[in-house]
């Protein structure tokens, strides 16, 4: 009999990594003005300060899968937690743009590792019938982390007067926005010592007795030995995992499943969601709202995201992954097109500010509808599928390549937004994201297959 209480407990600890992923990604949202003032950066420089973390994310995601195959899922999460702590402190204390970028890249390594390892870990300890819901909690944690970063930024900026004003101990409020992360990062680090290693990793390493002990805690003694046997059989004809396994030996081409994983990872970013997360305050100030109102709108978007995820948790193991992706792609295509319409009606004030006027409310509703559709589909489902869709033999390598693709696309979208904003405007930038959302509809229809209810040992490559 499954010990669901214990499974949920260790899944929640693993998802603190998701919370930090979200918090670390969202905290930058309220610090853009502070970074520009402290480091005297313009559009391109600010874009790199904001997106520098994503370089670390790409590297962290790529190497985490391979390192986890060598040293274990739990070990990688502990290292990631330590990096979160170092990055949070350093980002706040940084005295130059270069120093800031170094600490943000360290945080990116942690985010990248946590982004692929937490869902992989949960997938490897959860039974198939609740695996989708438990892995979706990872996205709930990410969005909750974003939400709490937005709330924290709003409160700190409000208490100080603005993000660039001096606050506690004569440090600017934007620096405290980073230091707040030290609390959850420390909790994550110590809590990880109370969870077991992935039983599938233990079997791969030949530590069958340890795997049986973990599986007994997870599924009961009667099922433990059977599960060990199933895992062994799925690995019987295989060798130690390696990156070259992603190539089909018969055809000499990269396996189709790998391209599907890369497609899922890249499309999740090309629809522009992280422009809202990273640049929300800048975006809404450009639309005519002041800093306080813009930060409050971010909090609203976080609440909308949480509501969408509750729907996903209730549906993902019932109707499956593919329908949610399809509905999300259609919904995002429509709502992004609505945002393009609103932004195309904007006028430029004498001071150069973008003014939406009566279209402001329409843009706000459209943007939050877009956030809703993303978070009931591509937000959680992409991570669920990447954590479960690859066969045991190539899970680490498949996650490595997909994670690298995801964070590289994230970096490209984030780095180019301020440039697009200054050249073709909000309407032009969001026109591109709309086109990508439309293309994602056809990608899901023709290339994505359903994984609902399938045991990890039964996944085909």
C-alpha positions as CSV (number, residue, x, y, z in Angstrom):
1,X,0.0,0.0,0.0
2,X,1.4,3.4,-1.0
3,X,2.5,5.7,1.8
4,X,1.0,8.8,0.2
5,X,1.6,10.9,3.3
6,X,5.4,10.3,3.1
7,X,5.4,10.7,-0.7
8,X,3.6,14.0,-0.4
9,X,5.9,15.2,2.4
10,X,9.2,14.6,0.4
11,X,7.6,15.9,-2.7
12,X,6.8,19.2,-0.9
13,X,10.4,19.5,0.3
14,X,11.7,18.9,-3.3
15,X,9.3,21.6,-4.5
16,X,10.9,24.2,-2.2
17,X,13.4,24.3,-5.1
18,X,10.6,25.3,-7.3
19,X,9.6,28.0,-4.9
20,X,13.2,29.4,-5.0
21,X,13.2,29.0,-8.8
22,X,10.1,31.2,-8.9
23,X,11.3,33.7,-6.3
24,X,14.7,34.1,-7.8
25,X,13.2,34.6,-11.2
26,X,10.5,37.1,-10.0
27,X,12.5,39.1,-7.6
28,X,14.4,40.8,-10.4
29,X,11.1,42.3,-11.5
30,X,11.1,45.0,-8.8
31,X,14.8,45.8,-8.9
32,X,15.2,47.0,-12.5
33,X,15.1,50.7,-11.5
34,X,17.6,50.1,-8.7
35,X,20.0,48.2,-11.0
36,X,19.8,51.0,-13.6
37,X,20.5,53.6,-10.9
38,X,23.2,51.7,-9.1
39,X,25.1,50.5,-12.1
40,X,24.3,53.3,-14.6
41,X,23.0,50.8,-17.2
42,X,20.9,51.4,-20.3
43,X,18.5,49.1,-22.2
44,X,21.1,46.5,-23.4
45,X,23.0,46.6,-20.1
46,X,19.8,46.3,-18.0
47,X,18.6,43.5,-20.2
48,X,21.9,41.6,-19.5
49,X,21.7,42.3,-15.8
50,X,18.2,40.9,-15.7
51,X,18.8,38.0,-18.0
52,X,22.3,37.1,-16.8
53,X,20.9,34.6,-14.4
54,X,19.5,32.7,-17.4
55,X,23.0,31.9,-18.6
56,X,23.6,30.1,-15.4
57,X,20.2,28.4,-15.7
58,X,21.1,27.0,-19.1
59,X,24.4,25.6,-17.9
60,X,22.9,24.3,-14.6
61,X,20.0,22.6,-16.4
62,X,22.4,21.0,-18.9
63,X,24.9,19.6,-16.4
64,X,22.4,18.8,-13.7
65,X,20.9,15.9,-15.5
66,X,24.3,14.3,-16.2
67,X,25.7,15.0,-12.7
68,X,22.5,13.6,-11.2
69,X,23.1,10.4,-13.1
70,X,26.6,10.3,-11.5
71,X,26.0,11.6,-7.9
72,X,22.2,11.4,-7.3
73,X,19.2,13.6,-7.5
74,X,19.3,14.5,-3.8
75,X,23.0,15.5,-3.9
76,X,22.4,17.9,-6.8
77,X,19.5,19.5,-5.0
78,X,21.6,20.1,-1.9
79,X,24.3,21.8,-4.0
80,X,21.6,23.9,-5.7
81,X,20.3,25.0,-2.3
82,X,23.8,26.2,-1.3
83,X,24.1,28.2,-4.5
84,X,20.7,29.8,-3.9
85,X,22.0,31.1,-0.5
86,X,25.3,32.4,-2.0
87,X,23.5,34.1,-4.9
88,X,20.8,35.7,-2.7
89,X,23.4,37.3,-0.4
90,X,25.8,38.3,-3.2
91,X,23.1,39.8,-5.5
92,X,22.1,42.2,-2.8
93,X,25.6,43.2,-1.7
94,X,27.0,43.6,-5.2
95,X,28.8,46.9,-5.8
96,X,29.2,46.7,-9.6
97,X,27.4,45.3,-12.6
98,X,30.1,42.6,-13.1
99,X,29.9,41.5,-9.5
100,X,26.1,41.4,-9.7
101,X,26.2,39.3,-12.8
102,X,28.5,36.8,-11.2
103,X,26.2,36.2,-8.3
104,X,23.2,36.0,-10.5
105,X,24.8,33.4,-12.7
106,X,25.5,31.4,-9.6
107,X,21.8,31.7,-8.7
108,X,21.1,30.6,-12.3
109,X,23.1,27.4,-11.9
110,X,20.9,26.7,-8.9
111,X,17.6,27.5,-10.7
112,X,18.6,25.5,-13.7
113,X,19.5,22.5,-11.6
114,X,16.3,22.7,-9.5
115,X,14.1,23.2,-12.5
116,X,15.0,19.8,-14.0
117,X,15.9,17.9,-10.9
118,X,12.9,18.6,-8.7
119,X,10.3,17.3,-11.3
120,X,12.6,14.4,-12.1
121,X,12.9,13.5,-8.5
122,X,9.2,13.7,-7.8
123,X,8.4,11.6,-11.0
124,X,10.8,8.9,-9.7
125,X,9.3,8.6,-6.3
126,X,5.6,9.1,-7.1
127,X,3.1,6.4,-8.2
128,X,1.8,6.8,-11.8
129,X,-1.8,7.5,-10.7
130,X,-0.9,10.7,-8.8
131,X,2.4,11.6,-10.5
132,X,0.9,14.4,-12.6
133,X,-0.7,16.1,-9.6
134,X,2.5,15.8,-7.5
135,X,4.7,17.1,-10.3
136,X,2.3,19.9,-10.9
137,X,2.9,21.0,-7.3
138,X,6.4,22.0,-8.6
139,X,4.8,24.6,-10.8
140,X,2.5,25.7,-8.0
141,X,5.7,26.2,-6.0
142,X,7.3,28.2,-8.9
143,X,4.3,30.4,-9.2
144,X,3.9,30.8,-5.4
145,X,7.6,31.8,-5.4
146,X,7.0,34.4,-8.1
147,X,3.9,35.6,-6.2
148,X,5.8,35.9,-2.9
149,X,8.6,37.8,-4.7
150,X,6.1,40.2,-6.2
151,X,4.4,40.7,-2.7
152,X,7.8,41.1,-1.1
153,X,8.9,43.6,-3.7
154,X,5.7,45.5,-3.3
155,X,5.8,45.7,0.5
156,X,9.5,46.6,0.6
157,X,9.2,49.3,-2.1
158,X,6.1,50.7,-0.3
159,X,7.8,50.7,3.1
160,X,10.9,52.5,1.7
161,X,8.9,54.8,-0.6
162,X,10.4,53.3,-3.7
163,X,12.7,50.5,-4.7
164,X,15.7,52.9,-5.0
165,X,15.2,54.5,-1.6
166,X,17.4,53.7,1.5
167,X,15.8,51.2,3.8
168,X,17.0,49.0,6.7
169,X,20.7,49.5,7.7
170,X,21.0,52.2,5.1
171,X,20.8,49.7,2.2
172,X,18.5,50.4,-0.7
173,X,15.2,48.5,-0.7
174,X,16.0,46.7,-4.0
175,X,19.0,45.0,-2.2
176,X,16.7,43.7,0.6
177,X,14.4,42.3,-2.2
178,X,17.3,39.8,-2.9
179,X,18.2,39.2,0.8
180,X,14.7,38.1,1.7
181,X,15.4,34.9,-0.3
182,X,18.0,33.8,2.3
183,X,15.1,32.6,4.5
184,X,13.5,30.0,2.1
185,X,16.9,29.1,0.7
186,X,18.2,28.1,4.1
187,X,15.1,26.1,4.9
188,X,15.5,24.2,1.6
189,X,19.1,23.4,2.3
190,X,18.4,21.8,5.7
191,X,15.1,20.1,4.8
192,X,16.8,18.2,1.9
193,X,18.7,16.1,4.5
194,X,15.4,14.6,5.5
195,X,14.4,13.1,2.1
196,X,15.7,9.9,0.6
197,X,17.6,9.4,-2.6
198,X,15.7,8.5,-5.8
199,X,15.2,4.7,-5.7
200,X,15.7,4.5,-9.5
201,X,19.1,6.2,-9.2
202,X,20.0,3.7,-6.4
203,X,19.1,0.7,-8.6
204,X,21.1,2.2,-11.5
205,X,24.1,2.4,-9.2
206,X,23.7,-1.2,-8.0
207,X,22.6,-0.2,-4.5
208,X,19.5,-2.4,-4.6
209,X,19.2,-2.9,-0.8
210,X,19.1,0.9,-0.3
211,X,16.6,1.2,-3.1
212,X,14.4,-1.5,-1.5
213,X,14.5,0.4,1.8
214,X,13.4,3.6,0.1
215,X,10.7,1.8,-1.9
216,X,9.4,0.1,1.2
217,X,8.9,3.5,2.8
218,X,7.2,4.7,-0.4
219,X,5.0,1.8,-1.5
220,X,5.1,-0.8,1.4
221,X,7.1,-3.9,1.8
222,X,4.9,-6.1,-0.5
223,X,5.5,-3.8,-3.5
224,X,9.1,-2.8,-2.9
225,X,10.8,-5.9,-4.3
226,X,8.5,-6.0,-7.3
227,X,9.3,-2.4,-8.1
228,X,13.1,-3.1,-7.8
229,X,12.6,-5.9,-10.3
230,X,10.7,-3.7,-12.7
231,X,13.4,-1.0,-12.6
232,X,16.1,-3.6,-13.1
233,X,14.2,-5.1,-16.1
234,X,13.8,-1.7,-17.7
235,X,17.6,-1.3,-17.4
236,X,18.6,-4.9,-18.1
237,X,19.7,-4.3,-21.7
238,X,21.2,-0.9,-21.1
239,X,24.6,0.5,-20.0
240,X,25.4,3.4,-17.8
241,X,23.6,6.5,-19.0
242,X,25.5,8.8,-21.4
243,X,24.7,11.7,-23.7
244,X,25.2,9.7,-26.8
245,X,22.1,7.6,-25.9
246,X,20.0,10.4,-27.3
247,X,21.0,9.3,-30.8
248,X,19.1,6.3,-32.2
249,X,21.7,3.7,-33.0
250,X,19.7,2.2,-35.9
251,X,19.1,5.5,-37.8
252,X,22.0,7.6,-36.5
253,X,19.6,10.4,-35.9
254,X,18.6,12.2,-32.7
255,X,15.6,10.3,-31.2
256,X,12.2,11.8,-31.9
257,X,11.4,11.9,-28.2
258,X,14.3,14.3,-27.7
259,X,13.1,16.7,-30.3
260,X,9.6,16.6,-28.7
261,X,11.2,17.5,-25.4
262,X,13.2,20.4,-26.9
263,X,10.1,21.6,-28.7
264,X,8.1,21.6,-25.4
265,X,10.9,23.4,-23.7
266,X,11.4,26.1,-26.3
267,X,7.7,26.9,-27.1
268,X,7.1,27.4,-23.4
269,X,9.5,30.4,-23.6
270,X,8.7,31.7,-27.1
271,X,5.2,32.6,-26.1
272,X,6.8,35.4,-24.0
273,X,5.6,34.4,-20.5
274,X,8.8,35.4,-18.7
275,X,8.6,38.9,-20.2
276,X,5.6,39.3,-17.9
277,X,7.4,37.7,-14.9
278,X,10.8,39.5,-15.3
279,X,9.7,42.8,-16.8
280,X,6.1,43.2,-15.5
281,X,6.8,46.4,-13.6
282,X,8.6,47.9,-16.6
283,X,5.9,46.8,-18.9
284,X,3.0,48.2,-16.9
285,X,4.9,51.5,-16.3
286,X,5.3,51.7,-20.0
287,X,1.5,51.2,-20.3
288,X,1.0,54.2,-18.0
289,X,0.9,52.9,-14.5
290,X,3.2,54.2,-11.8
291,X,5.7,51.9,-10.0
292,X,3.4,51.1,-7.0
293,X,0.5,50.2,-9.3
294,X,2.7,48.1,-11.6
295,X,4.1,46.1,-8.7
296,X,0.5,45.6,-7.4
297,X,-0.5,44.3,-10.9
298,X,2.3,41.7,-10.6
299,X,0.7,40.5,-7.3
300,X,-2.7,40.2,-9.1
301,X,-1.0,38.2,-11.9
302,X,0.5,35.9,-9.3
303,X,-2.9,35.3,-7.7
304,X,-4.4,34.5,-11.2
305,X,-1.6,32.0,-11.8
306,X,-2.4,30.2,-8.5
307,X,-6.0,29.9,-9.4
308,X,-5.1,28.4,-12.8
309,X,-2.8,25.9,-11.2
310,X,-5.5,24.6,-8.9
311,X,-7.6,23.8,-12.0
312,X,-4.6,22.0,-13.5
313,X,-4.0,19.9,-10.4
314,X,-7.6,18.7,-10.4
315,X,-7.5,17.8,-14.1
316,X,-4.1,16.6,-15.2
317,X,-4.4,13.0,-14.0
318,X,-8.0,12.8,-15.2
319,X,-8.0,14.2,-18.8
320,X,-4.2,14.0,-19.4
321,X,-1.4,16.3,-20.4
322,X,-2.0,16.8,-24.2
323,X,-5.6,18.3,-23.9
324,X,-4.3,20.9,-21.4
325,X,-1.5,21.9,-23.6
326,X,-3.8,22.3,-26.6
327,X,-6.4,24.4,-24.7
328,X,-3.6,26.5,-23.3
329,X,-2.0,27.2,-26.7
330,X,-5.4,28.2,-28.2
331,X,-6.2,30.4,-25.2
332,X,-2.8,32.1,-25.3
333,X,-3.0,32.8,-29.0
334,X,-6.3,34.6,-28.5
335,X,-5.3,36.6,-25.4
336,X,-1.9,37.6,-26.9
337,X,-3.7,38.8,-30.0
338,X,-5.9,40.9,-27.7
339,X,-2.8,42.4,-26.0
340,X,-1.4,43.3,-29.5
341,X,-4.6,45.1,-30.3
342,X,-4.5,47.1,-27.1
343,X,-0.8,48.0,-27.4
344,X,-1.3,49.0,-31.0
345,X,-3.7,51.7,-29.9
346,X,-1.2,53.3,-27.5
347,X,0.0,56.9,-27.9
348,X,3.3,58.5,-26.9
349,X,3.2,61.3,-24.3
350,X,5.4,64.4,-24.5
351,X,7.9,62.8,-22.1
352,X,8.2,59.7,-24.3
353,X,6.0,57.5,-22.0
354,X,3.6,55.0,-23.6
355,X,0.0,55.8,-22.8
356,X,-2.8,53.3,-23.2
357,X,-5.6,55.5,-22.0
358,X,-9.0,53.7,-22.2
359,X,-7.2,50.6,-23.6
360,X,-5.3,50.1,-20.3
361,X,-8.1,48.1,-18.7
362,X,-8.5,45.9,-21.8
363,X,-4.7,45.3,-21.8
364,X,-4.7,44.4,-18.1
365,X,-7.6,41.9,-18.5
366,X,-6.0,40.4,-21.6
367,X,-2.7,40.0,-19.9
368,X,-4.1,38.3,-16.9
369,X,-6.2,36.0,-19.1
370,X,-3.0,35.1,-20.9
371,X,-1.3,34.3,-17.6
372,X,-4.3,32.2,-16.6
373,X,-4.1,30.1,-19.8
374,X,-0.3,29.7,-19.5
375,X,-0.5,28.5,-15.9
376,X,-3.3,26.0,-16.6
377,X,-1.3,24.4,-19.4
378,X,2.3,25.0,-20.6
379,X,3.5,26.3,-17.2
380,X,3.1,23.1,-15.2
381,X,2.5,20.5,-18.0
382,X,5.8,21.1,-19.8
383,X,7.7,20.3,-16.5
384,X,5.5,17.3,-15.8
385,X,6.2,15.9,-19.2
386,X,9.9,16.5,-19.2
387,X,10.2,14.8,-15.8
388,X,8.3,11.7,-17.0
389,X,8.4,11.3,-20.8
390,X,11.9,10.0,-21.2
391,X,12.8,6.3,-20.6
392,X,14.9,5.6,-17.5
393,X,18.1,5.2,-19.6
394,X,18.0,8.7,-21.1
395,X,16.0,10.6,-18.5
396,X,19.1,12.5,-17.2
397,X,20.4,13.2,-20.7
398,X,17.0,14.1,-22.1
399,X,16.4,16.5,-19.3
400,X,19.9,18.0,-19.8
401,X,19.3,18.8,-23.4
402,X,15.7,20.0,-22.9
403,X,16.6,22.1,-19.9
404,X,19.5,23.7,-21.9
405,X,17.0,24.5,-24.7
406,X,14.5,25.9,-22.3
407,X,16.8,28.3,-20.5
408,X,18.6,29.3,-23.7
409,X,15.2,30.3,-25.2
410,X,14.4,32.0,-21.9
411,X,17.6,34.1,-22.1
412,X,17.0,35.0,-25.7
413,X,13.4,36.2,-25.1
414,X,14.4,38.1,-21.9
415,X,17.5,39.7,-23.4
416,X,15.7,41.0,-26.5
417,X,12.6,42.4,-24.8
418,X,14.0,45.8,-23.9
419,X,15.5,46.1,-27.3
420,X,12.2,45.2,-29.0
421,X,10.4,47.6,-26.7
422,X,12.6,50.4,-27.9
423,X,12.5,49.5,-31.6
424,X,9.1,48.0,-32.6
425,X,7.2,48.7,-29.4
426,X,5.0,46.5,-27.2
427,X,2.6,45.6,-30.1
428,X,5.5,44.4,-32.3
429,X,7.0,42.3,-29.5
430,X,3.8,40.7,-28.5
431,X,2.9,40.1,-32.2
432,X,5.9,37.8,-32.3
433,X,4.8,36.0,-29.1
434,X,1.3,35.6,-30.6
435,X,2.8,33.9,-33.7
436,X,4.7,31.5,-31.5
437,X,1.6,30.6,-29.6
438,X,-0.3,29.8,-32.8
439,X,2.6,27.6,-33.9
440,X,2.5,25.8,-30.6
441,X,-1.1,24.7,-31.3
442,X,0.1,22.6,-34.3
443,X,3.1,21.3,-32.5
444,X,0.9,19.8,-29.8
445,X,-1.6,18.4,-32.3
446,X,1.0,16.6,-34.4
447,X,4.0,15.8,-32.2
448,X,3.0,15.5,-28.5
449,X,1.8,12.2,-27.2
450,X,-0.1,11.4,-24.0
451,X,1.8,10.1,-20.9
452,X,-1.1,10.0,-18.4
453,X,-1.1,6.9,-16.2
454,X,2.0,5.3,-17.8
455,X,4.7,3.9,-15.5
456,X,8.1,5.4,-16.0
457,X,9.5,1.9,-16.8
458,X,7.0,1.8,-19.7
459,X,8.1,5.0,-21.4
460,X,9.3,4.5,-24.9
461,X,12.2,6.3,-26.5
